[in-house]
């Protein structure tokens, strides 16, 4: 068979023997599988040298080579639907000759590697490619072009026009795997491959607990059963006048009880995030992947939401504490969301952060918001790089403080009154 690649041109051969032009020769190319539909027709009287209706501007013969008996057909810009058997018929008033040619169509596509972030003590990578035929083979290759002894998970799906898409995940650990890592996808039919490579140096591998990398995320009230504290249970509602505690009382209590707190890794929800955010497989790291050039960027806020949350109706989940490493980033936002706002994030219908159902503090273009937080932090010599978040549903309080200096940044109280009884 003749093998062609999608998007390229191919010549379907048809040669007369002996190699000479027949007088008053007419030539037809037809597609056998499609009820002998016309692909191209040439008539010696000059009245016809045209493609069939389904092949407009995609066929061409070589009249200058007719004298040597060459009546081959060039098929341009091959499509997957061109795969099949073609019939060449040459005839004149005295005789007719015919032959058949099989065309096998192959497709190749570009390959991309994305970094997912820390995975245990390694770095997670994903290789993606869409638009292959027939089913391709994928392999990860390390330095010196030796096959990596790494466990990978590869999935292939067949989509539009029967083209294959391939996605493969691998975790690279520091050591002998460090260096150039390549993802190679090969089409066995045309013996062609496409590849993408990335260089990993030792300083990209995690040195601390990877959950600390969960940054710039707005955590919802359906966010973290992860931050549940070992607080003693309170009974009954406190009066509104008791809800506003002094800064000194807050800090002393928090400092004393922080020793008994156990923070566990935060898990982000793969189904509840902005489409331009990539989450690691363990849900503890989020990376921003901008839209491809030429594609319209989404106007939705860059939000990643947690998998679980707090509910004041479930015993033991009234209070939670977690810490988020924000580093020196000039732009971030963290806090809690109501279930309604979380649903808007999941459905990708959140146009902006609402005034109701969103309680947070953050930083934008170097300034902190709300303004009360900016006033406090601007008076400090050192900016917070790790922010502690303390949620008390029973009292209706959400507090933010600098872990570095153990100083209160912001306390939100009255705005949380409406949360009681509304959570899952």
Secondary structure, 3 states (H helix, E strand, C coil): CEEEECCCCEEECCECCCCCCCCCCEEEEEECCCCCEEEEEEECCCCEEEECHHHCCCEEECHHHHHHCECCEEECCCCHHHCEEEEEEEECCCCEEEEEEEEEEEECCCCEEEEEEEECCEEEEEEEEEEEECCCEEEEECHHHCECCCCEEEEEEECHHHCEEEEEEEEEECCCCCEEEEEEEEECCCCEEEEEEEEECHHHCCCCCHHHHCCCCCCCCCCCHHHECCCCCCCCCCCHHHHCCCHHHHHHHHHHHHHHCCCCCCCEEEEEECCCEEECCCCCCEEECCCCCCCCCCCCCCCEEECCCCCCCCCCCCEEEEEEECCCCCCEEEEEECHHHHHHHHCCCCCCCCCCCEEEEEEECCEEECHHHHHHHHCCCCCCCEEEEEEECCCCEEEEEECCCCEEEEEECHHHHHHCCCCC
